[in-house]
């Protein structure tokens, strides 16, 4: 960023004296001259004479103004800001299995499936962590990296928006999801490495158990926050029948015990979200628990510009002296 300033701005108060200087120099001194003939005087135009007589006074005032500005030391400044961020590397592990179709959450007084609410809340969480690298792992029957760790929030948000139920299969491979997330984080040298695992079911797919995956995460110093999402009891699902679209209610079991043990093992925390408000609160709590250390350093450099005023000021002052002693000389 470039800006302009005066190092000694108090000199600028002398500019207020320039009108008085102009008034003093404007006073004409009376003189008596003897002419043999008045014919030459009659040829002189009064308006032109006044304009010519004002030249030395104008030059003198302009010269003093430039010299005063030079004394105030005008400077051009360049300011740069350096942000030193000891951020947190975060992988969002999101369940996209078939059970996320449950319509037990509300948005704008309308029933929506769990994944839609999760996408809304998680997008706000992403936008609040602009100094952290974040990535995304999605899981169902399989687990894969949807977005590698990045500081580009727009890319991550676009991947989040494209999530659909069933893109990784209808089952739930919690252990595999944590394993993929650990693989993304294990070799990084961040201040803190975190997995935020969100699921609405229990592990029923994949070759790696959730606790085995948590043990591996602990080995690499990775903290796991687990979130069980969904209302308690039976959840409504919208299905096609011979009578058209109908709601049926089914039990969706969350393995809270395993999720609690995974979090406890890695010094994380377990949360349960039964509606949109509680889910938003959970991500706010995690946001406050995992804060990045931000330091800002400002660098400012200044370049003196006084010579751009001083040199023209002296030149104009010298010109005024030459003119008043030659062509525009006053005769006493």
Secondary structure, DSSP 8 states (H G I E B T S, - for coil): -EEEEETTGGGGGGGGGHHHHHHHHH---------S-SHHHHTS-HHHHHHHHHHHHHHHHHHHHHHHHHHTTEEEEEEEEEEEEE-EEEEEEEE-SGGGG---EEETTEEE-HHHHHHHHHHHHHHT-TTS-EEEEEESSSEEEEEEEES-HHHHHHHHHT--TTTT-SS--HHHHHHHHHHHHTT---SEEEEEEEESS---SSSS-HHHHHHHHHHTTEEEEEEEES-SSEEEEEEEETTEEEEEEEE----HHHHHHHHHHTT-EEEEE-SHHHHHHHHHHHHHHS--EEEEEEEEEEEE-THHHHHHHHHHHHHHHHHHTTTT----
